[in-house]
Amino acid sequence: MLKNLKKSNFAAFFALVCTLLLVSFISAGVGIKWDRESALINEGEKTCLTYSVYNPWPEETYVTIESSEELDDILISQEAETKLIPANTASSQAIPIQFCFKTPQVYERDCWVGNLICEQKCEEEQKIYGGEVLVKSVASPNQIGGVGGSATTMSVSAPLNIKVRCNAHSRNFTLIYAILAVASAAAIGIMLYNKYKTPKLQRDKEKLKRLKERIKKERNK
């Protein structure tokens, strides 16, 4: 009987420890709400998406948003707000957090000089990248270490498919026109400089000398 009592006490103690650990784990949790699972964006343009975060547990936490590894190569220059999600924030009171990013050049272009004077025909299939956005608990802006409001780092995710739009365009010769205009202006400037760099008095003497030579030739005819 004593042996059974010890087993019973051990089981109760084990259940209590598990309950405490579970409460601690849950108290750091947040939830995420979203209204889209895909986004159609242009190459190289900045795009911002908004997700709503709530926290039904009795402990506040700071959170931010980042992409999963599958999207790291396509979502460059990521920017995300860090916001405090107060304790007992219901789903209906979810706080919006903005997540912004850019995409690199993903479609083939035909360029004459480096990345200049390019043509894009958009003959490839549309590129689609799948992954997730992660809402993660982070340290308070005023806190040197640890996670704001909780010692447990938590994250929740939402699916996100990125569809990159290809914008077809012909070559833009504006740069060539600008270079030709600058070269022409420089040539004209050099000609004017060479013409007027001689002092006016000396130019007048040279003109007079040429005039005298012309008159002399007329008389000798």
Backbone as CSV, one residue per row, in Angstrom:
resi,resn,N_x,N_y,N_z,CA_x,CA_y,CA_z,C_x,C_y,C_z
1,MET,0.841,-1.213,0.000,0.000,0.000,0.000,0.871,1.255,0.000
2,LEU,1.947,1.204,0.788,2.875,2.332,0.841,3.517,2.566,-0.520
3,LYS,3.784,1.456,-1.176,4.395,1.550,-2.495,3.433,2.217,-3.473
4,ASN,2.158,1.850,-3.400,1.152,2.448,-4.292,0.970,3.929,-3.993
5,LEU,1.070,4.289,-2.700,0.943,5.690,-2.308,2.070,6.522,-2.878
6,LYS,3.295,5.958,-2.840,4.449,6.673,-3.402,4.267,6.878,-4.904
7,LYS,3.788,5.821,-5.574,3.554,5.939,-7.008,2.507,7.011,-7.304
8,SER,1.476,7.028,-6.445,0.410,8.004,-6.640,0.941,9.428,-6.442
9,ASN,1.746,9.625,-5.399,2.332,10.948,-5.148,3.263,11.368,-6.278
10,PHE,4.036,10.425,-6.793,4.961,10.731,-7.885,4.192,11.134,-9.148
11,ALA,3.090,10.414,-9.396,2.268,10.722,-10.564,1.638,12.103,-10.438
12,ALA,1.194,12.417,-9.224,0.592,13.728,-8.997,1.633,14.838,-9.167
13,PHE,2.836,14.595,-8.622,3.914,15.574,-8.748,4.293,15.774,-10.214
14,PHE,4.373,14.678,-10.951,4.732,14.744,-12.361,3.668,15.514,-13.147
15,ALA,2.405,15.283,-12.840,1.307,15.985,-13.511,1.346,17.475,-13.206
16,LEU,1.691,17.809,-11.922,1.774,19.211,-11.535,2.883,19.922,-12.293
17,VAL,4.055,19.276,-12.398,5.183,19.863,-13.127,4.819,20.074,-14.591
18,CYS,4.179,19.084,-15.207,3.780,19.199,-16.612,2.784,20.339,-16.804
19,THR,1.863,20.472,-15.834,0.866,21.541,-15.927,1.527,22.905,-15.855
20,LEU,2.477,23.055,-14.909,3.183,24.326,-14.771,3.983,24.658,-16.022
21,LEU,4.643,23.646,-16.562,5.408,23.874,-17.794,4.488,24.238,-18.944
22,LEU,3.342,23.591,-19.018,2.400,23.877,-20.090,1.841,25.285,-19.970
23,VAL,1.524,25.701,-18.756,1.011,27.054,-18.533,2.061,28.086,-18.912
24,SER,3.302,27.815,-18.521,4.394,28.731,-18.867,4.573,28.819,-20.366
25,PHE,4.447,27.672,-21.045,4.623,27.629,-22.494,3.497,28.386,-23.190
26,ILE,2.276,28.125,-22.736,1.117,28.744,-23.371,1.074,30.238,-23.133
27,SER,1.502,30.672,-21.967,1.377,32.087,-21.611,2.167,32.990,-22.522
28,ALA,3.159,32.414,-23.231,3.966,33.238,-24.124,3.417,33.250,-25.539
29,GLY,2.312,32.529,-25.789,1.818,32.373,-27.141,1.059,33.589,-27.644
30,VAL,1.066,33.755,-28.977,0.267,34.771,-29.635,-0.428,34.103,-30.813
31,GLY,-1.422,34.779,-31.347,-2.125,34.281,-32.515,-1.991,35.262,-33.658
32,ILE,-2.189,34.776,-34.872,-2.043,35.617,-36.054,-3.287,35.505,-36.924
33,LYS,-3.694,36.636,-37.509,-4.812,36.680,-38.442,-4.313,37.273,-39.763
34,TRP,-4.784,36.749,-40.879,-4.372,37.276,-42.175,-5.538,37.201,-43.149
35,ASP,-5.494,38.035,-44.176,-6.588,38.075,-45.145,-6.144,37.632,-46.530
36,ARG,-4.892,37.183,-46.647,-4.420,36.689,-47.940,-3.314,35.668,-47.715
37,GLU,-3.209,34.749,-48.645,-2.145,33.753,-48.581,-1.207,33.852,-49.775
38,SER,-1.447,34.850,-50.651,-0.559,35.061,-51.790,-0.522,36.545,-52.115
39,ALA,0.549,36.953,-52.796,0.704,38.353,-53.191,1.364,38.405,-54.554
40,LEU,0.809,39.237,-55.437,1.375,39.457,-56.770,2.149,40.764,-56.733
41,ILE,3.456,40.703,-56.969,4.303,41.882,-56.827,5.189,42.046,-58.057
42,ASN,5.728,43.246,-58.224,6.627,43.555,-59.328,8.082,43.407,-58.896
43,GLU,8.927,43.061,-59.840,10.361,42.957,-59.556,10.910,44.291,-59.050
44,GLY,11.687,44.215,-57.978,12.404,45.391,-57.500,11.560,46.420,-56.785
45,GLU,10.246,46.210,-56.681,9.392,47.193,-56.019,9.192,46.837,-54.542
46,LYS,8.997,47.882,-53.741,8.730,47.664,-52.318,7.259,47.315,-52.137
47,THR,7.010,46.267,-51.375,5.648,45.813,-51.097,5.469,45.657,-49.593
48,CYS,4.310,46.035,-49.095,4.014,45.910,-47.663,2.740,45.088,-47.470
49,LEU,2.801,44.132,-46.564,1.636,43.341,-46.183,1.347,43.580,-44.702
50,THR,0.106,43.443,-44.328,-0.280,43.677,-42.930,-0.884,42.410,-42.340
51,TYR,-0.378,42.040,-41.163,-0.905,40.899,-40.420,-1.386,41.403,-39.060
52,SER,-2.373,40.736,-38.507,-2.920,41.131,-37.204,-2.550,40.079,-36.165
53,VAL,-2.088,40.550,-35.016,-1.596,39.658,-33.962,-2.397,39.890,-32.688
54,TYR,-2.783,38.809,-32.031,-3.495,38.918,-30.756,-2.813,38.054,-29.709
55,ASN,-3.147,38.321,-28.463,-2.482,37.652,-27.345,-3.509,37.400,-26.237
56,PRO,-4.125,36.238,-26.217,-5.179,35.980,-25.230,-4.653,35.605,-23.850
57,TRP,-3.342,35.551,-23.692,-2.780,35.065,-22.431,-2.453,36.213,-21.474
58,PRO,-2.293,35.942,-20.197,-2.139,36.999,-19.188,-0.713,37.524,-19.086
59,GLU,-0.028,37.630,-20.192,1.341,38.137,-20.158,1.627,38.864,-21.469
60,GLU,2.043,40.125,-21.390,2.320,40.898,-22.602,3.585,40.394,-23.289
61,THR,3.705,40.696,-24.575,4.893,40.290,-25.311,5.113,41.215,-26.501
62,TYR,6.363,41.399,-26.859,6.722,42.154,-28.064,6.918,41.162,-29.206
63,VAL,6.441,41.528,-30.390,6.574,40.626,-31.537,7.020,41.402,-32.776
64,THR,7.571,40.667,-33.735,7.898,41.207,-35.049,7.630,40.123,-36.076
65,ILE,7.816,40.458,-37.349,7.516,39.522,-38.427,8.746,39.325,-39.303
66,GLU,8.986,38.106,-39.736,10.044,37.808,-40.685,9.592,36.653,-41.569
67,SER,10.341,36.395,-42.633,9.959,35.321,-43.548,10.659,34.031,-43.170
68,SER,10.102,32.920,-43.632,10.751,31.627,-43.439,11.920,31.506,-44.411
69,GLU,12.759,30.496,-44.201,13.959,30.336,-45.015,13.638,30.185,-46.496
70,GLU,12.508,29.590,-46.813,12.156,29.380,-48.220,11.981,30.688,-48.977
71,LEU,11.670,31.776,-48.260,11.415,33.061,-48.911,12.557,34.055,-48.735
72,ASP,13.598,33.685,-48.014,14.679,34.629,-47.723,15.352,35.151,-48.981
73,ASP,15.483,34.312,-50.012,16.188,34.732,-51.231,15.350,35.649,-52.109
74,ILE,14.037,35.561,-51.997,13.175,36.374,-52.853,12.676,37.626,-52.131
75,LEU,12.578,37.581,-50.797,12.139,38.750,-50.034,13.366,39.426,-49.446
76,ILE,13.966,40.316,-50.219,15.172,41.016,-49.758,14.777,42.352,-49.140
77,SER,15.719,42.942,-48.416,15.480,44.246,-47.757,14.223,44.201,-46.906
78,GLN,14.110,43.180,-46.061,12.920,43.037,-45.231,12.896,44.081,-44.120
79,GLU,11.716,44.628,-43.895,11.501,45.582,-42.807,10.211,45.202,-42.095
80,ALA,10.247,45.214,-40.775,9.038,44.872,-40.023,8.992,45.681,-38.736
81,GLU,7.789,46.042,-38.349,7.598,46.753,-37.087,7.765,45.802,-35.907
82,THR,8.170,46.365,-34.792,8.161,45.628,-33.523,7.100,46.274,-32.640
83,LYS,6.118,45.481,-32.224,5.003,46.047,-31.468,4.745,45.256,-30.198
84,LEU,4.257,45.967,-29.209,3.840,45.346,-27.958,2.414,44.838,-28.116
85,ILE,2.235,43.567,-27.825,0.894,42.983,-27.823,0.495,42.790,-26.360
86,PRO,-0.369,43.633,-25.842,-0.722,43.555,-24.415,-1.352,42.213,-24.056
87,ALA,-1.298,41.906,-22.776,-1.956,40.695,-22.279,-3.461,40.794,-22.501
88,ASN,-4.066,39.643,-22.698,-5.524,39.546,-22.850,-6.051,40.323,-24.062
89,THR,-5.255,40.370,-25.120,-5.716,40.985,-26.367,-6.489,39.939,-27.157
90,ALA,-7.784,40.138,-27.299,-8.635,39.157,-27.964,-8.419,39.192,-29.481
91,SER,-8.879,38.143,-30.142,-8.757,38.064,-31.600,-9.466,39.228,-32.278
92,SER,-10.592,39.637,-31.713,-11.346,40.759,-32.293,-10.630,42.096,-32.104
93,GLN,-9.632,42.119,-31.210,-8.853,43.343,-30.961,-7.421,43.218,-31.492
94,ALA,-7.206,42.298,-32.418,-5.859,42.028,-32.934,-5.190,43.305,-33.433
95,ILE,-3.905,43.404,-33.149,-3.123,44.601,-33.480,-2.404,44.403,-34.818
96,PRO,-2.572,45.342,-35.778,-1.938,45.184,-37.089,-0.435,45.457,-37.028
97,ILE,0.340,44.659,-37.751,1.783,44.834,-37.863,2.138,44.782,-39.345
98,GLN,2.917,45.742,-39.788,3.274,45.825,-41.203,4.595,45.117,-41.483
99,PHE,4.622,44.394,-42.579,5.801,43.642,-43.008,6.107,44.051,-44.448
100,CYS,7.275,44.678,-44.675,7.626,45.210,-45.994,8.883,44.520,-46.534
101,PHE,8.996,44.491,-47.853,10.142,43.824,-48.480,10.249,44.261,-49.936
102,LYS,11.383,43.925,-50.553,11.584,44.097,-51.989,11.964,42.751,-52.592
103,THR,11.815,42.666,-53.916,12.243,41.456,-54.609,13.359,41.807,-55.584
104,PRO,14.285,40.898,-55.839,15.354,41.159,-56.801,14.853,40.948,-58.232
105,GLN,15.742,41.122,-59.196,15.425,40.816,-60.587,15.427,39.302,-60.759
106,VAL,14.311,38.724,-61.161,14.219,37.264,-61.270,14.006,36.787,-62.702
107,TYR,13.619,37.692,-63.608,13.405,37.295,-65.000,14.585,37.743,-65.859
108,GLU,14.821,36.994,-66.910,15.972,37.246,-67.789,15.765,38.527,-68.590
109,ARG,16.832,39.323,-68.697,16.819,40.532,-69.510,17.984,40.512,-70.481
110,ASP,17.820,41.182,-71.607,18.889,41.315,-72.604,19.417,42.738,-72.527
111,CYS,20.621,42.894,-71.974,21.205,44.219,-71.758,22.437,44.400,-72.638
112,TRP,22.653,45.627,-73.104,23.809,45.923,-73.948,25.055,46.226,-73.116
113,VAL,24.902,47.021,-72.073,26.045,47.430,-71.253,25.701,47.175,-69.789
114,GLY,26.284,46.103,-69.203,25.991,45.797,-67.801,24.494,45.609,-67.606
115,ASN,23.906,46.419,-66.728,22.463,46.393,-66.503,21.774,47.583,-67.148
116,LEU,22.401,48.132,-68.184,21.873,49.325,-68.846,21.385,48.971,-70.252
117,ILE,20.445,49.784,-70.727,19.870,49.634,-72.071,19.367,48.199,-72.247
118,CYS,18.409,47.832,-71.404,17.921,46.447,-71.358,16.557,46.310,-72.028
119,GLU,16.315,45.115,-72.501,15.032,44.737,-73.067,14.533,43.497,-72.327
120,GLN,13.247,43.475,-72.017,12.677,42.333,-71.308,11.441,41.853,-72.062
121,LYS,11.476,40.601,-72.508,10.398,40.084,-73.346,9.365,39.277,-72.565
122,CYS,9.699,38.821,-71.365,8.773,38.058,-70.517,8.261,36.795,-71.231
123,GLU,9.182,35.992,-71.693,8.820,34.732,-72.359,8.832,33.547,-71.393
124,GLU,9.256,33.767,-70.154,9.302,32.695,-69.151,7.945,32.566,-68.452
125,GLU,7.725,31.420,-67.823,6.533,31.243,-67.002,6.640,32.091,-65.742
126,GLN,5.485,32.464,-65.201,5.490,33.272,-63.985,6.169,32.515,-62.847
127,LYS,7.027,33.210,-62.133,7.759,32.595,-61.029,6.952,32.744,-59.739
128,ILE,6.805,31.632,-59.015,6.033,31.606,-57.775,6.913,30.982,-56.682
129,TYR,6.952,31.627,-55.540,7.778,31.162,-54.420,6.864,30.935,-53.216
130,GLY,6.979,29.754,-52.599,6.125,29.423,-51.466,6.889,29.373,-50.154
131,GLY,6.249,29.805,-49.098,6.864,29.778,-47.774,5.895,30.276,-46.726
132,GLU,6.436,30.859,-45.680,5.607,31.352,-44.582,6.152,32.676,-44.063
133,VAL,5.278,33.437,-43.430,5.709,34.565,-42.610,5.584,34.132,-41.158
134,LEU,6.559,34.527,-40.358,6.616,34.103,-38.962,6.454,35.311,-38.048
135,VAL,5.534,35.210,-37.114,5.402,36.212,-36.050,6.154,35.676,-34.848
136,LYS,7.209,36.396,-34.448,8.084,35.895,-33.388,8.134,36.880,-32.235
137,SER,8.197,36.354,-31.034,8.380,37.199,-29.859,9.832,37.654,-29.807
138,VAL,10.033,38.916,-29.446,11.378,39.500,-29.406,11.544,40.274,-28.106
139,ALA,12.763,40.696,-27.874,13.042,41.465,-26.668,12.399,42.837,-26.740
140,SER,12.047,43.354,-25.605,11.518,44.710,-25.527,12.577,45.700,-25.999
141,PRO,12.182,46.774,-26.695,13.162,47.778,-27.128,13.967,48.356,-25.971
142,ASN,13.403,48.328,-24.763,14.090,48.864,-23.584,14.760,47.780,-22.757
143,GLN,14.782,46.566,-23.301,15.321,45.434,-22.553,16.607,44.958,-23.201
144,ILE,17.642,44.794,-22.416,18.949,44.406,-22.948,18.930,42.964,-23.416
145,GLY,18.361,42.066,-22.658,18.331,40.650,-23.042,16.995,40.039,-22.735
146,GLY,16.777,38.850,-23.271,15.537,38.136,-23.008,14.453,38.525,-23.974
147,VAL,13.290,37.969,-23.776,12.142,38.210,-24.629,11.116,39.007,-23.858
148,GLY,10.607,40.078,-24.492,9.678,40.948,-23.809,8.487,40.222,-23.247
149,GLY,8.295,40.282,-21.946,7.115,39.717,-21.309,7.205,38.234,-21.025
150,SER,8.187,37.520,-21.573,8.250,36.079,-21.356,9.659,35.590,-21.602
151,ALA,10.044,34.538,-20.875,11.357,33.941,-21.081,11.327,32.900,-22.179
152,THR,10.132,32.602,-22.721,9.992,31.587,-23.758,9.789,32.254,-25.107
153,THR,10.646,31.939,-26.092,10.513,32.490,-27.432,9.467,31.695,-28.197
154,MET,8.441,32.378,-28.674,7.357,31.719,-29.377,7.223,32.293,-30.772
155,SER,6.646,31.526,-31.673,6.358,32.032,-33.004,5.148,31.309,-33.565
156,VAL,4.389,32.021,-34.373,3.287,31.435,-35.127,3.492,31.829,-36.575
157,SER,2.868,31.112,-37.484,3.143,31.342,-38.899,1.861,31.434,-39.705
158,ALA,2.019,32.014,-40.894,0.929,32.081,-41.859,1.507,31.768,-43.232
159,PRO,0.808,31.017,-44.058,1.334,30.677,-45.386,1.385,31.909,-46.293
160,LEU,2.383,31.940,-47.169,2.513,33.058,-48.106,3.157,32.571,-49.397
161,ASN,2.459,32.766,-50.509,2.998,32.495,-51.834,3.267,33.823,-52.534
162,ILE,4.477,33.996,-53.006,4.861,35.219,-53.701,4.858,34.957,-55.202
163,LYS,4.007,35.675,-55.914,3.961,35.605,-57.375,4.607,36.876,-57.928
164,VAL,5.664,36.711,-58.694,6.412,37.865,-59.204,5.952,38.162,-60.627
165,ARG,5.488,39.372,-60.846,5.013,39.800,-62.158,6.192,40.235,-63.032
166,CYS,6.200,39.784,-64.293,7.224,40.203,-65.253,6.657,41.344,-66.092
167,ASN,7.345,42.462,-66.117,6.901,43.633,-66.884,7.732,43.758,-68.154
168,ALA,7.124,43.409,-69.282,7.839,43.482,-70.560,8.085,44.936,-70.952
169,HIS,9.269,45.197,-71.500,9.586,46.558,-71.972,10.685,46.484,-73.021
170,SER,10.692,47.477,-73.903,11.724,47.571,-74.932,12.913,48.336,-74.377
171,ARG,13.941,48.474,-75.168,15.140,49.185,-74.717,14.862,50.674,-74.564
172,ASN,15.429,51.249,-73.561,15.311,52.680,-73.308,16.619,53.350,-73.732
173,PHE,16.535,54.173,-74.794,17.739,54.807,-75.335,17.990,56.187,-74.736
174,THR,17.305,56.521,-73.680,17.485,57.838,-73.055,18.924,58.068,-72.649
175,LEU,19.569,57.039,-72.118,20.957,57.180,-71.678,21.875,57.508,-72.852
176,ILE,21.659,56.834,-73.997,22.489,57.108,-75.175,22.281,58.535,-75.641
177,TYR,21.025,58.973,-75.686,20.742,60.352,-76.100,21.408,61.347,-75.160
178,ALA,21.372,61.049,-73.883,21.989,61.953,-72.908,23.500,62.022,-73.110
179,ILE,24.127,60.864,-73.365,25.575,60.841,-73.590,25.943,61.630,-74.842
180,LEU,25.164,61.457,-75.926,25.425,62.204,-77.170,25.261,63.698,-76.954
181,ALA,24.238,64.078,-76.183,24.016,65.502,-75.919,25.175,66.103,-75.128
182,VAL,25.656,65.362,-74.123,26.784,65.845,-73.324,28.045,65.944,-74.178
183,ALA,28.278,64.934,-75.046,29.464,64.954,-75.908,29.406,66.118,-76.886
184,SER,28.215,66.381,-77.458,28.071,67.502,-78.391,28.305,68.831,-77.694
185,ALA,27.744,68.982,-76.521,27.933,70.218,-75.762,29.404,70.423,-75.421
186,ALA,30.097,69.328,-75.065,31.521,69.437,-74.746,32.325,69.843,-75.973
187,ALA,32.002,69.272,-77.155,32.729,69.615,-78.385,32.521,71.080,-78.747
188,ILE,31.272,71.547,-78.621,30.995,72.955,-78.919,31.717,73.860,-77.937
189,GLY,31.738,73.446,-76.681,32.440,74.249,-75.678,33.925,74.365,-75.971
190,ILE,34.545,73.253,-76.411,35.982,73.288,-76.732,36.242,74.200,-77.928
191,MET,35.372,74.132,-78.953,35.528,74.995,-80.131,35.434,76.464,-79.757
192,LEU,34.444,76.795,-78.942,34.283,78.198,-78.521,35.451,78.656,-77.668
193,TYR,35.924,77.743,-76.850,37.073,78.103,-76.003,38.308,78.390,-76.847
194,ASN,38.574,77.518,-77.819,39.745,77.722,-78.683,39.609,78.993,-79.520
195,LYS,38.344,79.312,-79.870,38.125,80.500,-80.694,38.304,81.785,-79.906
196,TYR,37.867,81.785,-78.660,37.864,83.031,-77.889,38.904,83.081,-76.777
197,LYS,39.791,82.102,-76.748,40.802,82.154,-75.696,41.861,83.223,-75.967
198,THR,42.037,83.627,-77.288,42.980,84.702,-77.646,42.373,86.054,-77.268
199,PRO,43.129,86.969,-76.678,42.618,88.290,-76.302,42.014,89.029,-77.504
200,LYS,40.992,89.845,-77.252,40.273,90.527,-78.323,41.189,91.423,-79.154
201,LEU,42.119,92.120,-78.518,43.021,93.016,-79.243,43.859,92.244,-80.252
202,GLN,44.328,91.089,-79.827,45.141,90.272,-80.719,44.295,89.721,-81.866
203,ARG,43.047,89.389,-81.565,42.170,88.882,-82.620,41.895,89.971,-83.645
204,ASP,41.732,91.208,-83.153,41.497,92.332,-84.076,42.714,92.578,-84.964
205,LYS,43.913,92.467,-84.388,45.137,92.648,-85.179,45.251,91.583,-86.270
206,GLU,44.898,90.342,-85.895,44.954,89.262,-86.874,43.938,89.484,-87.994
207,LYS,42.739,89.963,-87.625,41.734,90.267,-88.641,42.232,91.381,-89.566
208,LEU,42.840,92.420,-88.983,43.358,93.541,-89.785,44.466,93.074,-90.720
209,LYS,45.308,92.190,-90.218,46.404,91.656,-91.039,45.855,90.873,-92.222
210,ARG,44.835,90.058,-91.967,44.247,89.287,-93.050,43.563,90.201,-94.070
211,LEU,42.940,91.278,-93.561,42.284,92.227,-94.448,43.301,92.933,-95.349
212,LYS,44.448,93.338,-94.780,45.495,93.992,-95.568,46.032,93.056,-96.646
213,GLU,46.224,91.801,-96.283,46.717,90.830,-97.261,45.710,90.644,-98.393
214,ARG,44.428,90.682,-98.062,43.401,90.531,-99.083,43.381,91.736,-100.014
215,ILE,43.521,92.943,-99.445,43.538,94.173,-100.255,44.755,94.186,-101.172
216,LYS,45.876,93.716,-100.665,47.095,93.695,-101.462,46.948,92.763,-102.647
217,LYS,46.297,91.625,-102.425,46.088,90.676,-103.498,45.154,91.257,-104.567
218,GLU,44.128,92.034,-104.117,43.194,92.643,-105.053,43.900,93.666,-105.925
219,ARG,44.839,94.409,-105.348,45.553,95.441,-106.112,46.505,94.820,-107.168
220,ASN,47.032,93.644,-106.807,47.992,93.015,-107.717,47.324,92.330,-108.906
221,LYS,46.027,92.242,-108.914,45.345,91.609,-110.029,45.349,92.507,-111.254
